[in-house]
């Protein structure tokens, strides 16, 4: 069995099965066997079942939130917010199931008609991370099932309890065995089984770029469809004409979500030199007011990091930056609570050659850099292998359009710190992956386009 640890105090809060290869193969077999019947259901029938899942989970939000806090460490307010976010995907795709439209195309022959249909891609698999243990499941499963695919999913071994609770409620809603399956155990072994089974026609993965590349290479043998949402190194640009209060508030909201352990977290904060000192002072003032504590409470707090590996990474990055001459304006060390808690930290006087500028931090650390002009900051923002999201604050409409055009990212967020909702396409470019989740673009990832020529119509 896998022991599930509460990162706030190190206690064991539950267990999940450590499945062997035979058990994982059995789950894959069920996923593949269930596909023909599920794919032939009316779209409205699939949507109605998803809607029942939505209603059942929504009624017990508090139960899910408390499980999430215990295994992930995020605070209760954030957990409840994540549940609303994740429920949005079930609700959206319950409706979107009925809107997978095809086309008719003017024929090239007088006695023929041309139809274009969209059919479910087939049995699918997904691998999800620990930082959003509810939303990541619903975003992938609801999309696949709405399209007529079946799915076997491997949640993170750090946070499987929320996932299994979602599976329990899916069964209550009428989602049959096989249509939605779950496996837990060794990530590498399970990933290998997913990629090697030619019956699995698509894999969706959210996680590190390194693992994404391995999955893509292995899946290439059978030319599986893939959606990859990988690492990020998000720039957060504050221009000299920005509303500073709005920019500071947006930065804190984006950076401190899940204690900074988010792929879309601002990683490189670029502030134009004319407002740099004022902006930094405002950030320090606001961050100093943020409380660090255990998560099982209604007020927003910054919780612990997920595990010792994640904690050590943040310590090493900050210590390395200090050795290279950066100024620590706030924090900069483990929190007095001990364990996996780290102080919210503000760093200034950095340069782009430091490791912290090239590494996804995954912690409550604000590295703030100066820039002179628009051309410079665009070049620096794009000087990364990643391209998931970028943020920019400016009240100049022309500059806003130029930044949205010139920054190499799958998502550019202007004058706001929030990215996600079910109705928009989420995904990146470059080594942040490919494919999109959310909106009607997301369901297109789970269908195949079929061209049908109906000839001989005049006979």
TORVEX-70028 format. One line per 8 residues: number of its first residue (from 0); their letters; for each residue y, z, x of N, C-alpha, C. Coordinates in steps of 0.2 Angstrom, whole numbers. Atoms other than C-alpha are relative to their C-alpha. Layout:
<sites>
NUM	A	Y:Z:X:Y:Z:X:Y:Z:X | ... .
</sites>
This chain:
<sites>
0	XXXXXXXX	-6:0:4:0:0:0:6:0:4 | -6:0:-3:18:-3:5:4:6:-3 | -5:-5:2:29:13:5:7:-3:-1 | -7:2:2:46:10:-3:5:6:2 | -4:-5:-2:59:20:6:7:0:-3 | -7:0:2:76:26:-1:4:1:7 | -4:0:-6:88:22:13:5:5:1 | -5:-5:0:100:36:8:-3:6:3 .
8	XXXXXXXX	3:-6:-3:88:50:13:-7:-1:3 | 6:1:-4:72:42:20:-6:2:-5 | 6:-2:4:61:48:5:-4:-6:-3 | 4:5:3:47:38:-2:1:0:-8 | -2:0:8:52:32:-20:-5:-4:-4 | 5:4:4:37:21:-24:-4:-4:5 | 5:4:-4:23:10:-18:-1:-7:-3 | 2:7:2:19:-9:-19:-6:-2:3 .
16	XXXXXXXX	7:2:-3:2:-17:-16:1:-5:6 | 0:4:-6:-1:-24:1:-5:-6:-1 | 5:5:2:-10:-40:-5:-2:-4:6 | 3:4:-5:-22:-49:6:0:-7:-2 | -1:7:1:-24:-68:7:-4:-2:-6 | 4:2:6:-37:-69:-7:4:2:-6 | -4:-2:6:-26:-59:-19:6:-5:-1 | -6:5:1:-11:-71:-15:-2:-6:-2 .
24	XXXXXXXX	3:6:2:-22:-86:-17:-1:0:-7 | 1:0:7:-27:-80:-34:6:0:-4 | -7:1:3:-9:-78:-39:2:-7:0 | -2:7:-1:-5:-95:-33:-5:-4:-5 | 5:4:5:-21:-102:-43:3:1:-7 | -3:-2:7:-14:-93:-59:6:-4:-1 | -6:4:1:3:-101:-56:-1:-8:-1 | 1:7:0:-4:-118:-54:-4:-2:-7 .
32	XXXXXXXX	3:1:6:-16:-116:-69:4:0:-6 | -5:-1:5:-2:-111:-80:5:-6:-1 | -5:5:1:9:-126:-77:-1:-5:-5 | 0:5:5:2:-139:-88:2:2:-7 | -1:-3:7:3:-128:-104:8:2:0 | -7:-2:0:20:-121:-99:5:-6:0 | -4:6:0:28:-138:-95:0:-4:-6 | 0:4:6:23:-145:-111:3:4:-6 .
40	XXXXXXXX	-3:-4:6:31:-131:-122:7:-4:-1 | -7:3:2:47:-137:-131:5:4:4 | -5:-3:-4:62:-133:-121:3:6:-4 | -2:-6:4:68:-122:-136:-5:6:0 | 5:-6:0:52:-112:-135:1:4:7 | -1:-3:-6:55:-109:-117:6:4:0 | -7:-3:0:73:-104:-120:-1:6:-4 | 1:-6:4:68:-92:-134:-4:6:4 .
48	XXXXXXXX	3:-5:-3:56:-83:-123:4:3:6 | -5:-3:-5:69:-81:-109:5:4:-3 | -5:-4:4:81:-75:-122:-3:7:-2 | 3:-7:2:69:-61:-127:0:4:7 | 0:-4:-7:67:-56:-108:7:3:1 | -7:-3:-1:86:-55:-107:2:6:-5 | -1:-5:5:87:-44:-123:-3:6:2 | 3:-6:-2:74:-32:-117:3:3:6 .
56	XXXXXXXX	-3:-3:-6:81:-30:-100:7:3:-1 | -7:-2:1:99:-28:-106:0:7:-3 | 1:-6:3:93:-14:-117:-1:6:4 | 2:-5:-5:87:-4:-102:3:-1:6 | -4:1:-7:100:-8:-89:0:6:4 | 0:-6:-4:101:10:-84:-6:1:4 | 6:-1:-4:83:11:-79:0:-5:6 | 0:5:-5:84:-5:-69:5:3:6 .
64	XXXXXXXX	-5:-2:-5:100:2:-60:-2:5:4 | 2:-6:-4:93:18:-55:-6:-1:5 | 6:2:-4:77:10:-48:4:-4:6 | -4:4:-5:89:-2:-38:3:5:5 | -3:-5:-5:99:13:-31:-5:3:4 | 5:-4:-3:84:22:-26:-4:-4:6 | 4:3:-5:76:8:-16:5:-5:5 | -5:4:-4:92:-2:-10:5:4:3 .
72	XXXXXXXX	-5:-4:-2:105:11:-8:7:-1:-2 | -6:1:3:119:3:-17:2:5:-5 | -2:-5:4:129:13:-28:-1:-2:-7 | 2:2:7:126:14:-47:4:-5:-3 | -5:5:3:142:5:-52:-2:-7:3 | 1:6:-2:137:-9:-41:-7:-3:-2 | 6:2:3:119:-9:-47:1:-3:-7 | -1:3:7:125:-11:-65:3:-6:0 .
80	XXXXXXXX	-3:7:0:136:-25:-60:-4:-5:2 | 5:5:-2:122:-34:-51:-4:-2:-6 | 4:1:6:112:-32:-67:3:-5:-5 | -3:4:5:125:-40:-78:0:-7:3 | -1:6:-3:127:-54:-65:-7:-3:-1 | 6:3:1:108:-57:-65:-2:-2:-7 | 2:2:7:106:-56:-84:4:-7:-2 | -4:6:1:119:-70:-84:-4:-6:1 .
88	XXXXXXXX	5:6:-2:106:-82:-76:-5:-1:-5 | 5:1:5:93:-78:-89:3:-3:-6 | -3:2:6:105:-80:-103:2:-8:1 | -2:6:-2:112:-96:-95:-5:-5:-1 | 5:5:0:96:-105:-92:-5:1:-7 | 3:0:7:89:-99:-109:3:-6:-4 | -4:5:4:102:-111:-116:-1:-7:4 | 0:6:-3:101:-124:-102:-7:-4:0 .
96	XXXXXXXX	6:3:1:83:-127:-105:0:-6:-5 | -1:5:6:88:-138:-120:5:-6:3 | -5:5:-2:100:-148:-109:-2:-4:6 | 2:4:-6:90:-157:-96:-1:-7:-3 | 0:7:4:95:-174:-102:-2:-5:5 | 1:6:-4:89:-191:-96:5:-5:-2 | -5:5:1:97:-208:-98:-4:-6:-2 | 2:7:1:95:-226:-104:4:-4:4 .
104	XXXXXXXX	-4:5:-5:100:-240:-92:-1:-7:-3 | 0:7:2:105:-257:-97:-6:-4:4 | 6:3:-3:89:-268:-94:2:-6:4 | -1:6:-4:88:-282:-81:-4:-6:-3 | 4:5:3:76:-291:-93:1:0:-7 | -1:0:7:78:-297:-111:-5:3:-4 | 6:-3:4:61:-290:-117:-2:7:3 | 2:-7:-3:62:-273:-108:5:5:-1 .
112	XXXXXXXX	-5:-6:1:70:-256:-110:-1:4:6 | 1:-4:-6:73:-244:-96:2:7:-2 | -1:-7:1:72:-225:-98:0:4:6 | 1:-5:-5:75:-211:-86:-1:7:-2 | 2:-6:2:67:-195:-89:0:5:6 | 1:-5:-5:67:-178:-80:-5:5:-2 | 6:-4:1:51:-169:-78:0:6:4 | 0:-5:-5:47:-152:-71:-4:-2:6 .
120	XXXXXXXX	2:1:-6:44:-152:-53:-8:2:1 | 7:-2:-1:27:-143:-54:0:8:1 | 1:-7:-2:21:-125:-49:5:1:6 | -5:-1:-5:34:-117:-38:-1:7:3 | 0:-7:-3:36:-102:-26:7:2:2 | -7:-3:-2:51:-91:-21:-1:6:4 | -1:-6:-4:55:-78:-8:7:2:0 | -6:-3:2:69:-66:-11:1:5:5 .
128	XXXXXXXX	-2:-5:-4:79:-54:0:1:7:-3 | -1:-7:3:82:-35:-2:7:1:-3 | -7:-3:1:101:-35:-4:2:-1:-8 | -1:0:7:101:-41:-22:-7:-1:-4 | 7:0:3:84:-36:-29:-1:-2:-7 | 0:2:7:88:-40:-47:2:-7:-1 | -3:7:2:99:-55:-47:-4:-6:4 | 4:5:-3:89:-65:-34:-6:-2:-4 .
136	XXXXXXXX	6:2:4:74:-64:-45:2:-4:-6 | -2:4:6:82:-69:-61:3:-7:1 | -3:7:-2:92:-83:-53:-5:-5:1 | 5:5:-1:76:-91:-47:-5:-1:-5 | 5:0:5:64:-87:-60:2:-3:-7 | -3:3:6:75:-91:-75:1:-7:0 | -1:7:-1:79:-108:-68:-6:-4:0 | 6:4:0:62:-113:-64:-4:0:-7 .
144	XXXXXXXX	3:0:7:55:-107:-81:3:-4:-5 | -4:5:5:69:-116:-91:-2:-7:1 | 1:7:-1:65:-132:-82:-7:-2:-2 | 7:2:2:46:-131:-87:-4:1:6 | 4:-2:-6:40:-125:-69:-3:7:-1 | 3:-7:-1:29:-110:-66:2:3:7 | -3:-3:-6:34:-98:-52:-4:6:3 | 3:-6:-3:25:-86:-40:6:2:5 .
152	XXXXXXXX	-6:-2:-4:38:-75:-31:-2:6:4 | 1:-5:-4:38:-64:-16:6:4:1 | -6:-4:-2:51:-50:-16:0:3:6 | 0:-4:-6:57:-41:-1:-5:6:0 | 4:-6:0:45:-27:4:4:6:1 | -4:-6:0:60:-16:6:2:2:-7 | -2:-1:7:64:-18:-13:-4:-3:-5 | 5:4:5:49:-23:-23:0:4:-7 .
160	XXXXXXXX	1:-3:6:51:-10:-37:4:-3:-5 | -4:3:5:65:-18:-46:-3:-7:-2 | 3:7:2:56:-35:-45:-6:1:-5 | 6:-2:4:40:-27:-52:2:2:-7 | -3:-2:6:50:-19:-66:2:-6:-4 | -2:7:3:57:-37:-70:-6:-3:-3 | 6:3:2:39:-43:-71:-3:3:-6 | 3:-4:6:34:-29:-83:4:-2:-6 .
168	XXXXXXXX	-4:2:6:48:-34:-95:-1:-7:-2 | 2:7:1:44:-52:-93:-6:-1:-4 | 6:0:4:27:-49:-100:1:2:-7 | -2:-2:7:34:-39:-114:3:-5:-4 | -4:5:3:45:-54:-118:-4:-6:-2 | 5:6:2:30:-66:-119:-1:-5:5 | 1:5:-6:31:-74:-102:-7:1:3 | 7:-1:-1:12:-77:-99:-1:1:7 .
176	XXXXXXXX	3:-1:-6:2:-72:-84:-1:-8:3 | 0:7:-3:3:-87:-72:7:-3:0 | -7:3:1:20:-93:-78:5:3:5 | -4:-4:-5:28:-79:-68:-4:5:3 | 4:-4:-4:18:-71:-54:4:3:5 | -3:-3:-5:22:-59:-41:-5:2:5 | 4:-2:-5:15:-55:-24:4:4:5 | -3:-4:-6:19:-42:-10:-5:1:5 .
184	XXXXXXXX	4:-1:-6:13:-40:7:3:-3:6 | -2:3:-6:15:-48:24:4:-6:-1 | -4:6:2:30:-60:23:-2:-6:4 | 2:6:-4:24:-72:37:-7:-3:-3 | 6:2:3:6:-73:29:1:-3:-7 | -1:3:7:12:-76:11:4:-6:1 | -4:7:-1:25:-89:17:-4:-5:2 | 5:5:-2:11:-98:26:-4:-3:-6 .
192	XXXXXXXX	4:2:6:0:-98:10:4:-4:-5 | -4:4:5:15:-105:0:1:-7:3 | -2:7:-3:19:-119:12:-6:-4:1 | 6:4:-1:1:-124:15:-4:-2:-6 | 3:2:6:-4:-125:-3:3:-6:-3 | -3:6:2:-1:-143:-8:2:0:-8 | -1:-1:7:-1:-138:-26:7:3:-2 | -7:-2:1:16:-129:-24:4:-5:2 .
200	XXXXXXXX	-4:6:-1:28:-143:-26:8:2:2 | -6:-2:-2:44:-133:-22:0:7:2 | -1:-7:-2:50:-117:-13:7:1:0 | -7:-2:0:66:-108:-15:0:6:4 | -1:-6:-5:71:-96:-1:7:2:1 | -6:-3:-2:85:-84:1:-1:5:6 | 1:-4:-5:86:-76:18:3:-3:7 | -3:2:-7:89:-79:37:-1:-7:1 .
208	XXXXXXXX	1:7:-2:92:-96:44:-6:-1:4 | 6:0:-4:78:-93:57:-6:-1:-4 | 6:0:5:65:-90:43:1:-7:-4 | 0:6:4:72:-104:33:-2:-7:3 | 2:6:-4:70:-117:47:-8:0:0 | 7:0:-1:52:-111:49:-4:-3:-7 | 3:2:7:48:-113:30:1:-8:-1 | -2:7:1:57:-130:30:-5:-5:4 .
216	XXXXXXXX	4:4:-5:47:-136:45:-7:0:-3 | 7:-1:3:30:-130:37:0:-4:-7 | 0:3:6:35:-137:20:0:-8:0 | -1:7:-1:39:-154:27:-6:-4:1 | 6:3:-1:21:-158:30:-2:-3:-7 | 2:3:7:18:-160:11:7:-2:-4 | -7:2:3:37:-165:8:1:4:-7 | -1:-5:6:39:-150:-4:8:0:-1 .
224	XXXXXXXX	-7:-1:2:56:-149:-13:2:7:3 | -2:-7:-2:66:-134:-6:7:1:-2 | -6:-3:0:81:-124:-10:1:6:5 | 0:-5:-5:87:-114:5:8:3:0 | -6:-4:0:101:-101:4:0:5:6 | 1:-3:-7:103:-95:22:6:4:2 | -6:-4:-2:115:-86:33:7:-2:-1 | -7:1:0:133:-85:33:5:3:5 .
232	XXXXXXXX	-4:-3:-5:148:-82:44:7:-1:-3 | -6:2:4:162:-82:31:7:1:3 | -7:-2:-2:180:-84:36:4:2:-6 | -4:-2:5:193:-75:26:7:-1:2 | -6:2:-3:210:-83:29:6:3:-5 | -6:-2:4:227:-75:24:6:-3:3 | -6:4:-3:242:-86:26:6:4:-1 | -6:-4:0:259:-80:28:4:0:-7 .
240	XXXXXXXX	-3:0:7:264:-84:10:-4:3:-5 | 4:-3:5:250:-75:2:3:7:-3 | -2:-7:3:252:-60:-10:-5:5:4 | 4:-4:-4:247:-47:2:-4:6:-4 | 3:-5:4:242:-34:-11:-7:-3:-3 | 6:4:2:230:-47:-19:-5:-1:5 | 5:2:-5:223:-52:-3:-4:6:3 | 4:-6:-3:219:-34:3:-5:2:-5 .
248	XXXXXXXX	5:-2:5:211:-30:-14:-6:-5:0 | 5:5:0:201:-46:-13:-5:1:6 | 4:-1:-7:195:-42:5:-4:6:-1 | 5:-6:0:189:-25:1:-5:-1:-5 | 5:2:5:180:-31:-15:-6:-4:3 | 5:5:-3:171:-45:-5:-3:4:6 | 3:-2:-6:168:-35:11:-5:6:-2 | 3:-6:1:162:-18:4:-6:-1:-5 .
256	XXXXXXXX	5:1:5:150:-25:-9:-7:1:4 | 6:-2:-3:133:-18:-5:1:2:7 | -1:-2:-6:140:-10:10:1:-5:6 | -1:6:-5:144:-27:18:-6:-4:1 | 7:3:-1:126:-32:17:-1:-6:-5 | 0:6:5:129:-49:8:2:-6:4 | -1:7:-4:128:-67:15:7:-3:-1 | -7:3:1:145:-71:7:5:5:2 .
264	XXXXXXXX	-5:-4:-3:153:-56:15:5:-3:5 | -4:3:-5:169:-60:24:-2:3:7 | 2:-2:-6:164:-60:42:5:0:6 | -5:1:-4:179:-66:51:7:-1:-4 | -6:-1:4:196:-61:44:6:-2:4 | -5:4:-4:210:-73:50:7:2:-4 | -7:-1:3:228:-67:47:5:-3:4 | -5:4:-4:243:-77:51:5:5:3 .
272	XXXXXXXX	-3:-5:-5:253:-69:65:6:4:-3 | -6:-3:3:269:-66:55:-1:6:-5 | 1:-6:4:261:-54:43:-6:4:2 | 6:-3:-3:247:-48:54:0:8:0 | 0:-8:0:253:-30:57:1:3:-7 | -1:-3:7:258:-27:39:-7:0:-4 | 7:1:3:241:-34:33:-5:5:3 | 5:-5:-3:231:-23:45:2:7:-2 .
280	XXXXXXXX	-2:-6:2:241:-8:41:-2:2:-7 | 2:0:7:237:-11:22:-7:1:0 | 7:-1:1:219:-13:25:-2:6:3 | 2:-7:-2:217:3:35:2:5:-5 | -1:-5:5:226:12:22:-5:0:-6 | 4:0:6:215:6:8:-7:2:2 | 6:-1:-2:199:7:18:-1:7:1 | 1:-7:-1:202:25:23:-1:4:-7 .
288	XXXXXXXX	1:-3:7:202:29:4:-7:0:-3 | 7:1:2:184:23:2:-4:5:2 | 5:-5:-1:171:36:0:-7:-3:2 | 7:2:-2:154:35:9:-4:6:-3 | 4:-5:4:140:44:-1:-6:-3:-2 | 6:3:3:123:42:-9:2:-3:-6 | -2:5:6:123:29:-23:-1:3:-7 | 2:-2:7:117:39:-38:6:3:-3 .
296	XXXXXXXX	-6:-3:4:134:42:-46:4:-6:-3 | -4:6:4:146:32:-57:6:-3:4 | -6:3:-4:161:30:-45:-3:-4:6 | 1:5:-5:161:16:-32:0:4:7 | 0:-3:-6:155:22:-15:-3:-5:5 | 4:4:-5:149:14:1:-6:4:2 | 6:-3:-1:131:18:3:-3:-1:7 | 3:1:-7:119:17:18:-2:-7:1 .
304	XXXXXXXX	3:6:-2:113:2:27:-8:0:-2 | 7:0:3:95:-4:22:-5:3:4 | 5:-3:-4:85:1:37:3:1:7 | -2:-1:-7:86:6:55:2:-6:4 | -2:7:-3:86:-12:61:7:-2:-1 | -7:2:2:101:-16:51:6:5:3 | -5:-5:-2:110:0:56:1:-1:8 | 0:1:-7:106:-3:75:4:-6:1 .
312	XXXXXXXX	-3:6:-2:113:-20:74:8:1:-1 | -7:-2:1:130:-14:67:3:4:5 | -2:-4:-6:131:-1:80:1:-4:6 | -1:4:-6:128:-13:94:6:-5:0 | -5:5:1:140:-26:87:7:4:1 | -6:-4:-1:154:-13:86:1:3:7 | -1:-2:-7:151:-5:102:1:-5:5 | -1:6:-4:150:-22:111:7:-2:0 .
320	XXXXXXXX	-7:2:1:167:-26:103:5:5:4 | -5:-5:-3:175:-10:109:0:-1:8 | 0:1:-8:169:-13:127:4:-5:2 | -4:6:-2:177:-29:127:8:0:-2 | -7:-1:0:194:-22:123:3:0:-7 | -3:0:6:196:-23:104:2:7:-2 | -3:-6:2:206:-9:95:-4:2:-6 | 3:-3:6:197:2:83:5:4:-4 .
328	XXXXXXXX	-5:-3:3:209:7:70:-2:5:-6 | 3:-5:5:197:16:58:-7:-1:1 | 7:0:0:179:21:59:-2:-1:7 | 3:2:-6:169:13:73:-6:4:2 | 6:-4:-2:154:25:73:-4:2:-6 | 4:-3:5:140:32:63:3:5:-4 | -3:-5:4:145:42:48:-3:7:1 | 3:-7:-1:144:61:48:-5:2:-5 .
336	XXXXXXXX	5:-1:4:132:60:34:-7:-1:3 | 6:1:-4:119:54:47:-4:-5:-3 | 5:5:2:104:43:44:3:-7:1 | -2:7:-1:109:25:40:7:-1:-3 | -7:1:3:127:28:34:4:-1:6 | -4:2:-6:140:20:45:7:0:-3 | -7:0:2:159:22:44:3:-6:-2 | -4:6:1:169:9:36:5:-1:6 .
344	XXXXXXXX	-3:1:-6:177:1:51:5:-6:0 | -5:5:-1:193:-9:55:1:-1:7 | 0:2:-7:194:-18:71:6:-6:1 | -5:5:-1:209:-28:78:0:-2:7 | 0:3:-7:214:-38:94:-6:-2:2 | 7:3:-2:198:-48:94:1:-7:2 | 0:7:-1:194:-65:100:-6:-3:-2 | 6:4:3:182:-79:95:-6:0:5 .
352	XXXXXXXX	6:0:-4:171:-77:110:-4:6:0 | 4:-7:1:165:-59:105:-6:-2:-4 | 6:1:4:148:-58:98:1:1:-7 | -1:-1:7:154:-51:82:3:-6:-4 | -2:6:4:163:-67:78:-5:-6:-1 | 5:5:1:147:-77:79:-6:2:-3 | 6:-3:3:135:-65:71:2:2:-7 | -1:-2:6:133:-61:53:-1:8:0 .
360	XXXXXXXX	-1:-7:-1:138:-42:53:-5:4:-4 | 4:-3:5:129:-36:37:2:8:1 | -2:-7:0:139:-19:38:7:0:-2 | -7:-1:2:156:-12:32:5:0:5 | -4:1:-6:165:-19:47:5:-5:-2 | -5:5:2:182:-28:45:3:-2:7 | -3:2:-6:186:-38:61:6:-5:-2 | -6:4:2:204:-45:60:3:-4:6 .
368	XXXXXXXX	-3:5:-5:210:-60:70:7:-2:-2 | -7:3:1:227:-67:72:-1:-8:0 | -1:8:-1:231:-86:70:7:-2:-1 | -7:2:0:247:-96:72:1:-5:-6 | -2:5:5:246:-111:60:-7:-2:-4 | 5:2:4:235:-120:47:-5:-4:4 | 5:4:-4:227:-133:59:-4:5:5 | 4:-4:-4:222:-119:71:-6:4:-4 .
376	XXXXXXXX	4:-4:3:214:-108:58:-6:-4:-3 | 5:5:3:204:-123:50:-5:-1:6 | 5:1:-5:197:-127:67:-4:6:2 | 4:-6:-1:192:-109:70:-5:2:-5 | 4:-1:6:185:-107:53:-6:-4:0 | 6:5:0:174:-122:55:-4:0:7 | 4:-1:-7:168:-117:73:-6:5:-1 | 6:-4:1:152:-110:67:-6:-5:-3 .
384	XXXXXXXX	6:4:3:134:-117:63:-1:1:-7 | 1:-2:7:136:-109:46:5:-3:-5 | -5:3:5:145:-116:30:-2:2:-7 | 2:-2:7:141:-105:15:6:1:-4 | -6:-2:4:158:-98:9:6:1:4 | -7:-2:-3:176:-97:14:5:2:-5 | -5:-3:4:190:-87:7:7:-2:3 | -7:1:-2:209:-91:8:5:2:-5 .
392	XXXXXXXX	-5:-3:4:224:-83:1:7:-4:2 | -6:4:-1:240:-94:-1:3:-1:-6 | -3:2:6:253:-97:-14:3:-7:0 | -2:7:0:256:-115:-8:-5:-4:-2 | 5:4:3:247:-127:-19:-2:-5:5 | 2:5:-4:247:-141:-6:-5:3:6 | 4:-3:-5:240:-129:7:-7:2:-3 | 6:-2:3:227:-123:-5:-5:-6:-1 .
400	XXXXXXXX	4:6:0:221:-141:-8:-3:-2:7 | 2:3:-6:221:-145:10:-6:5:3 | 5:-5:-3:211:-129:15:-7:-1:-4 | 6:1:3:198:-132:1:-3:-7:2 | 3:6:-2:196:-150:7:-3:0:8 | 1:1:-7:196:-147:26:-5:6:3 | 5:-5:-2:185:-131:27:-7:-2:-1 | 6:3:0:167:-135:30:-5:6:-3 .
408	XXXXXXXX	4:-5:3:158:-124:17:-2:-2:-7 | 2:2:7:148:-126:1:4:3:-6 | -4:-3:5:160:-114:-8:7:2:3 | -7:-3:-3:179:-111:-5:3:3:-6 | -3:-4:5:187:-97:-14:7:2:1 | -8:0:-1:206:-97:-16:3:6:-4 | -4:-6:3:216:-81:-20:-5:4:-4 | 5:-5:4:200:-71:-26:-5:2:5 .
416	XXXXXXXX	5:-2:-4:187:-61:-18:-7:0:-3 | 6:0:4:173:-64:-31:-3:-7:0 | 3:7:-1:161:-79:-29:-4:-2:-6 | 6:2:4:146:-78:-41:1:1:-7 | 1:0:7:143:-82:-59:-5:-5:-2 | 5:5:2:129:-91:-68:2:-7:-1 | -2:7:2:139:-106:-73:3:-4:6 | -2:4:-6:144:-111:-55:-5:-2:5 .
424	XXXXXXXX	5:2:-5:134:-120:-41:1:4:6 | 0:-4:-6:130:-108:-27:-4:-3:6 | 4:2:-5:125:-114:-10:4:-2:6 | -4:1:-6:130:-119:7:-1:-7:4 | 1:6:-4:131:-133:20:-2:2:7 | 2:-1:-7:126:-135:39:-6:5:0 | 6:-4:-1:114:-121:44:0:6:-5 | 0:-4:6:118:-111:28:-5:-2:-5 .
432	XXXXXXXX	5:3:5:105:-122:19:2:-6:-4 | -1:6:5:104:-135:5:-3:2:-6 | 2:-1:7:102:-136:-13:5:5:-3 | -4:-4:4:111:-126:-27:-3:4:-5 | 2:-4:5:108:-112:-38:5:2:-5 | -5:-2:5:117:-108:-54:3:-7:-3 | -3:6:4:126:-120:-67:-6:-5:-1 | 5:5:2:117:-136:-73:-2:-3:7 .
440	XXXXXXXX	3:2:-7:116:-141:-54:-6:3:2 | 6:-4:-2:103:-127:-52:-6:-3:-3 | 6:3:3:91:-134:-64:-2:-6:2 | 2:7:-2:91:-151:-57:-4:1:7 | 4:-1:-6:83:-143:-41:-7:0:-2 | 7:-2:2:67:-140:-52:-3:-6:-4 | 3:5:4:65:-157:-60:-1:-6:5 | 1:6:-3:59:-174:-54:3:-6:-5 .
448	XXXXXXXX	-3:5:4:68:-190:-60:-5:-6:0 | 5:5:0:56:-203:-67:3:-6:-4 | -2:6:3:60:-221:-71:-5:-3:-4 | 5:3:4:51:-229:-85:2:-7:-3 | -1:7:3:51:-248:-89:-5:-2:-5 | 4:2:6:45:-253:-106:1:-7:-1 | -1:7:0:42:-271:-105:-4:-3:-6 | 3:3:6:35:-284:-118:2:2:-6 .
456	XXX	-2:-2:7:46:-278:-132:1:-6:-5 | 0:6:5:47:-296:-139:-6:-2:-2 | 6:3:2:29:-298:-141:-4:4:-5 .
</sites>
